[in-house]
Amino acid sequence: MTETRIMAIDPGSRVTGFGIIDIIKGKPVYVNSGCIRLPDEELSVRLKHIFNGVESLLKEYQPTEFAIEEVFMAKNANSALKLGQARGAAIVAASLQELTVNEYAARRVKQSVVGTGSADKAQVQSMVQLLLGLTSKPQADAADALAIALCHANTRTSGGLEYGTGKRAGRSSKRWSEQDVRKVL
């Protein structure tokens, strides 16, 4: 019996990774993962594909919780803007399903799963494979999404968010309530 189903998204303007895990008796169990591969078309068409893909996954897997990677400042401002728009498409799909959106910084995800915020993609893939008992390494974008789901699973409690999400939680030991999360959203 599933206690909680978490769907996480690693947004991208070319490839968007997704990962779905169940929490059963406090342990993460792999459900599915993969990538939404986007057509080589204008951004608006790719955003529509992200929205439709995430919406379809949400309807098929019926997660109870949703997590996504926060935007980070890339070297290229244009890339950061496109990433923000990709995140927005996924967030709207989750919001329309009445899910609270939990955001995690990439460094926090890596710290939670690998033990260091500067882990590389291969380290994340290996730890996700190990933690979920997978027979092979998931594709990099799917592994990142599964890592976000695992980070969320490690951060949450049955009574709500233990340490919260976002920048505030990373700078202090203050706990976030669910009302705090809703204020940010």
C-alpha positions in Angstrom: 0.0 0.0 0.0 1.4 3.4 -1.0 1.6 6.0 1.7 2.8 8.8 -0.6 3.5 9.1 -4.3 6.0 11.7 -5.3 6.5 13.0 -8.8 9.6 15.2 -9.5 10.6 17.1 -12.5 14.1 18.1 -13.7 13.0 20.9 -16.2 14.8 21.6 -19.4 14.0 23.4 -22.6 15.2 20.5 -24.7 14.8 17.5 -22.4 12.7 17.4 -19.2 13.3 14.5 -16.8 10.7 13.0 -14.6 10.9 10.6 -11.7 8.1 8.9 -9.7 8.6 7.1 -6.4 6.3 5.8 -3.7 7.1 6.0 0.0 6.1 2.7 1.6 6.7 2.2 5.3 9.0 5.1 5.2 11.2 3.7 2.3 11.4 5.0 -1.2 10.3 2.6 -4.0 10.9 3.2 -7.7 7.7 3.6 -9.8 8.9 5.1 -13.1 11.2 7.6 -14.7 12.1 8.9 -18.1 12.3 12.0 -20.2 10.0 14.2 -22.1 11.9 14.8 -25.3 11.0 18.1 -26.9 10.7 18.8 -30.6 13.3 21.1 -32.2 10.7 23.8 -32.7 10.1 27.3 -31.3 10.0 27.6 -27.5 6.2 28.0 -27.3 5.7 24.6 -28.9 8.3 23.0 -26.6 6.6 24.6 -23.6 3.2 23.1 -24.7 4.9 19.6 -24.9 6.3 20.0 -21.4 2.8 21.0 -20.1 1.0 18.2 -21.9 3.7 15.6 -21.0 3.6 16.5 -17.3 -0.2 16.7 -17.3 -0.4 13.3 -18.8 2.0 11.8 -16.2 0.1 13.5 -13.4 -3.2 12.0 -14.6 -1.7 8.5 -15.1 0.3 8.2 -11.9 -1.8 10.4 -9.5 1.0 11.6 -7.3 0.2 13.1 -3.9 3.2 15.3 -3.8 5.2 17.2 -6.5 8.8 18.5 -6.5 10.8 20.4 -9.0 14.3 21.9 -9.2 14.7 25.6 -8.5 16.0 27.9 -11.2 19.6 28.7 -10.9 21.5 31.5 -12.5 23.3 30.0 -15.5 26.2 31.6 -17.3 23.8 32.4 -20.2 20.9 34.6 -19.1 18.9 33.4 -22.2 19.3 29.8 -21.1 18.2 30.7 -17.6 15.0 32.4 -18.9 14.1 29.4 -21.1 14.7 27.1 -18.1 12.4 29.3 -16.0 9.7 29.0 -18.7 10.1 25.2 -18.8 9.7 25.1 -15.0 6.6 27.3 -15.3 4.9 24.9 -17.8 5.5 22.0 -15.4 4.4 24.0 -12.3 1.1 25.1 -14.0 0.4 21.4 -14.8 0.9 20.4 -11.2 -1.1 23.4 -9.9 -4.0 22.5 -12.0 -4.0 19.1 -10.3 -4.2 20.9 -6.9 -0.7 19.8 -5.9 1.6 21.9 -3.8 4.8 22.6 -5.6 8.0 22.0 -3.6 11.2 23.5 -5.0 14.7 22.4 -4.3 18.1 23.9 -5.2 20.3 21.6 -7.3 23.0 21.8 -4.6 20.5 20.8 -1.9 19.4 17.8 -4.0 22.9 16.6 -4.6 23.7 17.1 -0.9 20.7 15.0 0.1 21.3 12.2 -2.3 25.1 12.0 -2.8 26.4 13.8 0.3 28.0 16.7 -1.5 26.4 19.6 -3.2 29.1 19.6 -5.9 28.4 16.0 -7.1 28.5 15.4 -10.8 25.8 13.7 -13.0 27.5 10.3 -12.9 27.6 10.4 -9.0 23.9 11.3 -8.9 23.1 8.5 -11.3 25.1 5.9 -9.3 23.5 7.0 -6.0 20.0 7.0 -7.4 20.6 3.5 -8.8 21.9 2.3 -5.4 19.2 4.0 -3.3 16.3 2.7 -5.4 17.8 -0.7 -6.1 17.7 -0.3 -9.9 19.4 -2.8 -12.1 21.0 -0.1 -14.3 21.7 3.6 -14.1 18.8 5.8 -15.2 19.4 8.3 -18.0 20.9 11.5 -16.6 17.8 13.7 -16.7 15.6 11.0 -15.3 18.2 10.4 -12.5 18.2 14.1 -11.7 14.4 14.0 -11.4 14.5 10.8 -9.2 17.2 12.6 -7.0 14.7 15.5 -6.6 12.0 13.1 -5.6 14.4 11.4 -3.1 15.4 14.8 -1.7 11.8 15.7 -1.2 11.2 12.3 0.5 14.1 12.9 2.8 12.9 16.4 3.6 9.2 15.8 4.3 7.5 14.3 7.2 4.0 12.9 7.5 2.9 16.1 9.3 4.2 18.4 6.5 7.5 19.7 5.5 10.3 19.1 8.0 12.9 21.6 6.7 11.0 23.3 4.0 12.0 24.3 0.5 13.7 27.0 -1.3 16.3 29.6 -0.3 15.0 30.3 3.2 15.4 26.8 4.4 18.9 26.6 3.0 20.1 29.7 5.0 18.6 28.9 8.4 17.4 26.2 10.6 13.9 27.6 10.6 11.2 25.1 9.6 8.7 26.0 7.0 5.0 25.3 7.6 2.8 24.4 4.7 1.3 27.9 5.1 4.8 29.4 4.5 5.1 27.3 1.3 1.7 28.5 0.0 2.7 32.1 0.7 5.7 31.7 -1.6 3.7 30.1 -4.3 
